[in-house]
């Protein structure tokens, strides 16, 4: 049996080795626990007498709140709902509309109402909003992602045409993901969208729909309701899905949207609006939609309008009129 004392250098070495082994084992088991949790994360929806909430389960000690809303439509919006229904039915009789849906929610009390809640629509460029959320979610795991650059090469690429065009990225030039997000959301550029979609993590995209309890997009079902789409803007305003910084950045991109023919046209020029539009259709049917956060005295409400008609040039005015009617309703209530 050895009786000699260890040298100071050897003692220090053994202490450091012990600490490293402990650290590595701790890190390994933490990662295993974290990975196991992430594999089993799922949305659990709970309903009380007045509220419905969605929380993510699968973490060890927390249950992140994704959304909460009142179960029933508010009677406070019965007047504007009746007025909007009358307007929509009039347009249908005049054969300017096939159908329309409207979702309205305020953030002070969480009151909401919806017209034609079960009607589904092809989202068109509205789908760029969950696309943006997908990349910002990816960037939270890889902070350098937004600076990654890609060169746009449109040769032999089937990129959809647009009725309402704005700024577009240029072939042969290099763009960062952050720049592409700007083009995709603020200018609704399909070229930028194509480049982003080619590099998106579809697992993250699909998980977003799962986490919000929205049916996944498939080739057989690529439609969405006005209420379900509104969930994307709701989680951005609440910063309940992305970090506060990324949520703010996303809404800033929406605020810079340069489409002024619909929702914005029906409002006073000084009104702050963070919004996105989308179009879809063929020679027999045209759809135009818009969803936005509209701010009155720095307090917003969420409005989504989805329309299905015959002439795409008439639909922006219809959305603008609905936006104006809702805005005036809020102003009248504030002055009472």
Secondary structure as UniProt FT lines:
FT   HELIX           8..39
FT   STRAND          42..47
FT   STRAND          51..57
FT   STRAND          65..70
FT   HELIX           75..77
FT   HELIX           78..93
FT   TURN            94..95
FT   STRAND          99..106
FT   STRAND          112..115
FT   TURN            117..118
FT   STRAND          121..122
FT   HELIX           124..126
FT   HELIX           127..141
FT   TURN            143..144
FT   HELIX           145..147
FT   STRAND          149..151
FT   TURN            155..156
FT   TURN            171..172
FT   STRAND          174..176
FT   HELIX           177..186
FT   HELIX           190..197
FT   TURN            198..199
FT   HELIX           202..211
FT   TURN            212..213
FT   STRAND          223..224
FT   HELIX           226..238
FT   HELIX           244..255
FT   HELIX           264..266
FT   TURN            269..270
FT   STRAND          272..281
FT   STRAND          286..296
FT   TURN            297..298
FT   STRAND          299..309
FT   HELIX           312..335
//
